[in-house]
Amino acid sequence: MNTILSKLFILIILYYIYKLTMSSSSNPQDNKVDIESFKNLNPDQIMVDVNGKKVPLSRINKPHAVIHPQDHQPQQQNKDASNFPKVESDAKNREDIKEFNQHVLKPDSNKPKVDASSFPKADDDDDLKERAKELNE
C-alpha cells in the first residue's frame, strides 16, 4: 500500500513541476507587442491573429454608432396630446367617406343579386307542375 501511495505522490509532484515550468514559459510579458511599431501603419496593414486566421485590423475594428440619450427623450412641446400635429384634413375626409360607404351600414347590399329569369328553363316543366300539385294536396 505504501508503494502505491508513494508512486501517486511522486506523480502529483511531477505534475505540479510540469505545470509550473509550462506556465512560466508562456509568460504574457513575452507575448507583448511593441505598440510604437504600429503607430505609422494603416489599420489595413496591421494583421491580427484571430483563431489561427490572419485578419486585417480594419475588419474587426469598426466604429459603432454613439447613442446620446438626450436625443431620444420626448421633447417638451409634445408631452401633451393636444400638442401633437393634427391629421391631414384630406386623409380624415377620405376615412370618413370610406367608413360611411361600408357595407355594414347597408346589410342587404352583400346579398347576391340573383335574377331567376337568367336561369335556363327545365325541360320537364310538366313533371314539376305535377309534383307541385301532389305536394299541395
C-alpha positions as CSV (number, residue, x, y, z in Angstrom):
1,M,0.0,0.0,0.0
2,N,2.8,2.3,0.8
3,T,4.4,1.8,-2.6
4,I,1.2,2.8,-4.4
5,L,0.8,5.9,-2.3
6,S,4.4,6.9,-2.8
7,K,4.1,6.5,-6.6
8,L,1.0,8.6,-6.6
9,F,2.7,11.2,-4.5
10,I,5.6,11.3,-6.9
11,L,3.2,11.6,-9.9
12,I,1.4,14.5,-8.3
13,I,4.7,16.3,-7.6
14,L,5.9,15.7,-11.2
15,Y,2.6,17.1,-12.5
16,Y,2.9,20.3,-10.5
17,I,6.6,20.8,-11.6
18,Y,5.5,20.3,-15.2
19,K,2.6,22.8,-14.8
20,L,4.9,25.3,-13.2
21,T,7.5,25.1,-16.0
22,M,4.9,25.4,-18.7
23,S,3.2,28.4,-17.1
24,S,6.5,30.2,-16.7
25,S,7.4,29.6,-20.3
26,S,4.2,31.1,-21.6
27,N,4.8,34.4,-19.8
28,P,2.3,37.1,-21.1
29,Q,5.0,39.7,-21.0
30,D,6.9,37.8,-23.6
31,N,3.9,38.0,-26.0
32,K,3.5,41.8,-25.7
33,V,4.0,43.6,-29.0
34,D,5.7,46.9,-29.3
35,I,2.9,49.4,-29.8
36,E,5.3,52.1,-31.2
37,S,5.9,49.9,-34.3
38,F,2.1,50.2,-35.2
39,K,1.8,54.0,-34.9
40,N,2.7,54.7,-38.5
41,L,0.8,51.8,-40.0
42,N,-2.7,51.8,-41.6
43,P,-5.3,49.5,-40.0
44,D,-5.4,47.6,-43.3
45,Q,-1.7,46.8,-42.9
46,I,-1.9,45.5,-39.3
47,M,-2.6,41.8,-39.3
48,V,-4.2,40.2,-36.2
49,D,-4.4,36.5,-35.4
50,V,-8.0,35.5,-34.7
51,N,-8.4,31.8,-34.1
52,G,-5.5,30.9,-36.2
53,K,-6.5,33.2,-39.1
54,K,-4.7,36.4,-40.1
55,V,-7.2,39.2,-40.4
56,P,-6.6,42.9,-41.0
57,L,-7.4,45.1,-38.0
58,S,-9.7,47.2,-40.1
59,R,-12.1,44.2,-40.5
60,I,-12.6,43.8,-36.7
61,N,-12.1,47.4,-35.6
62,K,-15.3,49.0,-36.8
63,P,-16.7,52.2,-35.2
64,H,-20.0,51.8,-33.5
65,A,-22.9,54.3,-33.6
66,V,-22.9,56.5,-30.5
67,I,-26.3,57.0,-28.9
68,H,-26.9,60.1,-26.9
69,P,-29.9,59.6,-24.5
70,Q,-30.9,63.3,-24.8
71,D,-31.6,62.8,-28.5
72,H,-34.2,60.1,-27.7
73,Q,-36.1,61.9,-25.0
74,P,-39.5,63.3,-25.8
75,Q,-39.4,67.0,-26.5
76,Q,-41.1,69.3,-24.0
77,Q,-43.6,70.7,-26.5
78,N,-45.0,67.3,-27.5
79,K,-45.7,65.9,-24.0
80,D,-49.4,66.9,-24.1
81,A,-51.6,65.1,-26.6
82,S,-53.1,68.3,-27.8
83,N,-49.7,69.5,-29.0
84,F,-49.2,66.7,-31.5
85,P,-49.8,67.6,-35.1
86,K,-53.3,67.1,-36.5
87,V,-54.2,64.5,-39.1
88,E,-54.4,66.0,-42.6
89,S,-57.9,67.1,-43.4
90,D,-57.9,65.3,-46.8
91,A,-57.0,61.9,-45.2
92,K,-59.6,62.4,-42.4
93,N,-62.3,63.2,-45.0
94,R,-61.3,60.0,-47.0
95,E,-61.5,57.9,-43.9
96,D,-65.0,59.4,-43.1
97,I,-66.3,58.7,-46.6
98,K,-64.9,55.1,-46.5
99,E,-66.5,54.5,-43.2
100,F,-69.8,55.8,-44.4
101,N,-69.8,53.7,-47.5
102,Q,-69.0,50.5,-45.8
103,H,-71.5,47.7,-46.3
104,V,-72.1,47.4,-42.6
105,L,-74.4,50.4,-42.9
106,K,-76.4,48.5,-45.7
107,P,-76.7,44.9,-44.6
108,D,-78.6,43.8,-47.7
109,S,-76.0,45.1,-50.1
110,N,-73.8,42.0,-49.5
111,K,-76.5,39.5,-50.6
112,P,-76.0,38.1,-54.1
113,K,-78.3,39.6,-56.6
114,V,-79.9,36.6,-58.5
115,D,-82.3,37.0,-61.4
116,A,-84.5,34.0,-61.7
117,S,-85.1,34.6,-65.4
118,S,-81.4,34.2,-66.1
119,F,-81.5,30.5,-65.2
120,P,-82.4,28.1,-68.1
121,K,-85.8,26.6,-68.0
122,A,-86.1,23.0,-67.1
123,D,-87.2,20.6,-69.9
124,D,-89.6,18.8,-67.6
125,D,-91.9,21.7,-66.6
126,D,-94.9,19.3,-66.8
127,D,-93.3,16.9,-64.3
128,L,-92.5,19.8,-61.9
129,K,-96.1,21.0,-62.1
130,E,-97.4,17.5,-61.3
131,R,-95.1,17.2,-58.3
132,A,-96.1,20.6,-57.0
133,K,-99.8,19.6,-57.3
134,E,-99.1,16.3,-55.4
135,L,-97.3,18.2,-52.6
136,N,-100.1,20.7,-52.3
137,E,-102.8,18.0,-51.9
